[in-house]
Amino acid sequence: MIDPATSPAGSAAPSGTPTTAPRPLRWAGTRAFLIECPSLADVVALHAQLTAAPLPDQVEAVAAAETVTLSFTHRAAAVAGARAVQALAIADRAGQSGRTVDIDVVYDGEDLVEVGQLTGLGADGVVRVHTHTLWTGAFGGFAPGFTYLVAEDDPLQVPRRSTPRTSVPAGSVAIAGHFSAVYPRSSPGGWQLLGHTDATMWDLERPSPALVRPGDRVRYRAVRELLRVTPAPGPVPGPEPATGGAVHAGGTDTSPSGATVQSAAPALVIETPGLQSLVQDLG
């Protein structure tokens, strides 16, 4: 298994305008080729453009740290595509658009204090910068749903851990080098852990399984606690009260006559409340 932090060390965070110099190509079979890009900014811009406006008979565009791979339906289309790529004018990616994905994070990571020391920002400063930065999905790798996120001004550049962990929990929010990411499943890893999220990064039941795709914008939002709410249990008849009616936690109203009536209001059952836990709805 390849650790996500083993992406090419020379990959710089995107900045400036992508270049328009001739693009070196490397064939991958008869119907696909890799376009070598001089910077990560070129990767992001080229992939965004070829995704938004595919070449004739293009099947897929796949971004990596230093390349974009194009595949086509047949050999002739690939040859024509190789010529078209050389004449392609790439606009500055600042003018391109993508989805914006908000990810709620509890900033309780094992490495948060150390990252605060490495950056000189302190733990609170790291959280503030991480949440106030607009991140961009650059490319996927390592595991399904793991998307390398970059930021324009590279605000939290820190090295990988000197000793990788043998197991990083799913949902861990981490940074290393120029990148930030969320581990989609439990796996070994050497990135610095800032916190965790319960967002599902990879789900085959979704039309697009990856929560974050290349070109998407990501905003991390600091929350105190993540509570996953399950439907409340159905009505359970209770003993007849001596006087008046009683509303139970399950949303059931038991009248003096002994009849059980389901309440129209939604209900929650709190089984193991935490210290100072808050339960909030959406308004």
N, C-alpha and C positions, 0 to 999 in steps of 0.2 A: 504494500500500500504506500502511496506517495503522500507525504505530508503536504497540506496546502501551502505551507510557507516555503516550499522548495521551488516556487516560480522563479524565473530568471532574475538574478540579483540586479541585473542592469536595467530592469524595467523601471522607468521613471514615472512619477505621477504625471497625469496629463496637464499640460499647460501650453498656452500660446495657440497658434493656428496650425492645423495639420499641414504637412508638406505636400507639394505637388510634383516632386521629383519622380523620375521613372521608378516603377515598382518592380523589384525582383520577384520572379515567380518560381515555384517549385511544383512540378507535377506530382499528383498523388493518384496513380492509376491513369486511366484513359479519359475519365469524365470529371475529374476534380483537380484543383491546384491550390497551393498555399500562396498567399500574397504576403511577402515580408514587409513589415512596417517599421519605420525608424523610431517610433515612439508609441507609448500607450495612447496618447491623444489621437494618433493616426488610426490605431486599432479601433477605438471607440467611434470615431467619426466615420470611418470607412464601413464598419459593420452596420452602423445606424442607417447610412445611406442605402446600402445594398439590401437591408431588410425592408426599408420603406419603399424602395423602388428597385425591385429585383431585375436582373438582366434577363433577356429572353431565355426561356427554358431553364432558368436557375431553380434548383431544388432546395438548396439550403445554404445559409451563410453562418459559419461558426467562428466566433472570436476566441482568441487565445492571448497569451501575454504579449507576443510579438508578431502574430500572424492572424490573417483572416482566411479561412478555408471556404472555397466555393465549390459546390457540386452541381452537376447539370444532368439533364435527362439522357443525353447522348454525346458522343465524342465531338461531332461537328459544332454543337452548341457550346461545348467547353472551349474549343479552339477560338470560336468567335468571341466568347466571353473574355478570354485572355487578352485579345486585342482591345476589347471595349474597356477593360479595366485600365489600360495604359492611357486612354483618352478621357477617363472619368475625372471630372472636376469635383473635389470634395469641399463642401461648405464647412465653415467653422461650426463645430458641434454645439456652440452656444446657441445657435439658432434652431437646433433640432429639439424635438419634444419626445417625451416618453411618459409612461405612467409614473405616478408618485405613490410610493408604498410607505405607510407609517408602521413602524415596528415598536411595540411597547417593551421596555426593558427594565428589569429590576437590577440596579447597579450594585451587585453584591459579589462581584468576581474576586477570585483568589488573588489576582495580580493587580487589582485596582490601585492599591496603595503603592506598590512598586512602580507602576506606570506613572503615578503622580510624582514619585521621586525622580524617575528618569527624565521626565519632561519639565520638572520644576514647577508644575501647575498645582500639585497636590491632588488628592482624590476628587474633591469637589470640582476643581478646575478641569480635570479630565472629563468628568461627566458633563460639565457645562459645554466644553468644546465639542465633545462627541455628539451631543444632542442639538447643538446649534449649527452643525455642519450639514450641508446638503451633499449626500453621497451619491455616486453614480455607479450603476452596475457596469463593470468593464468586460468581464468574461466569466464563464463557468469552469469548474474543474474540481479535482480531488474526489468529489462525491456528488451524486445527483442532488440538486438544490443548493449546492455551495457556490455562491456567486461572489467574486472578488469585487469589492466596492472601493472606489477611489474618490478623492476630493481635490478640488482645484488647487488649494494652497497647501496641501499635504500637512495638516495641522498637528497630527499625532504620530510622527514617525518614531517608532521604537523597534529595537531588535527582537527577534524571536527569543524564546527562553533557551538558556544554555542546555537545559535537560528537558526534552519533550516529555509530555505526559503519556502514559500508556493508554489512558482512557479519558476523553473529554466528553462530558454529558451533552446529549442532544439539546439544542436551543442555546448553547453557550455563545455569547456575543464577544468577539475577540478582535484584536488588532495585531499587526506585525508588519514591519517595513512600511510600505506606502498604503497598505490595504486594511480594510475592516471587513468582517464577514460574520455570518451566523452558521454554526455547525448544524447541519440538518439531521444528523444522527450521531449516536455515540461512536467515537472513533479515536485513535491516537492523534496527537496534535501538539505542536510546539508554539502556538500563538499565545499572546498575553490575554488572559480572560478578564473582561470588564464586568460582565453580568450575565443574565440569562433572560430568555423570552419563551413564551409558550406558543409563538407563531409557528405554524406548520410550514416549513420551507419547501417540502416536496410532497405532493399528493397526487397520485395517479388518477384520482377521481375528478380532479379539476380539468377543465379544457386545456389549460396550460399548467402542467404539473408544478413548475417552479414558481414560487411566490415572487421571486425577484429575478428578472431577466436582464441580459445585457441591454444597456440603454435606459433602463428604469432609474428613477430617482428614489432615494431612500432617506427618510427622516426617522431617526431614533427618538423615542419619547420616554423620558424617565417616569416610572411609576413606582409606588411604594411596595406593591404586592400584586401578584397575579392570582386571581381566583377563577377557576373554571366552573361555571354554573351548570348543573344538570337539572332536568325537569323535576318538579316536586312530585312526591308520591300521590296517588289517587286518594279519594276520600275514605276515611276509616271511621265507621260508626263508633261513638264513645258512649259512656254512661249518661243517662238522662240527668241534666242539671236540676237543682232544686228550684231555682227561679230564673226566669229570663232565658235568653239564648247565649251561646258561647261560640266564638270564632277560634278555631284551632290553627296551628302553624301551617298545616297542610292546605289551608284555604277552605275548610269545611265548616258550615254553619249548622249546629245541631239545635233544633227548635225544642220547646218544651214538650211537644207532642211525640218526640222521639224520631221524627222524620229527618233524614240526612239530605241536605241541599248543598250542591257544589257552589262555592263562591265564584262570582264573576271576575274577581280580582286575581292576578297572578300571585304566586306564593313561592317562598324559598324555605328550605330546611337547613339551618346552620348546625352542622354536626360537630365540627372542631374549630371554633373561632380562635383566631390568633390574637396576639396582643395588639390592641388599637386597630383591628381590622375594620375597614370601611366597605360597605356594600352600596354601590351606586348604579342607577339605571342610566339610560341614554337621554333622559330629559323629561 
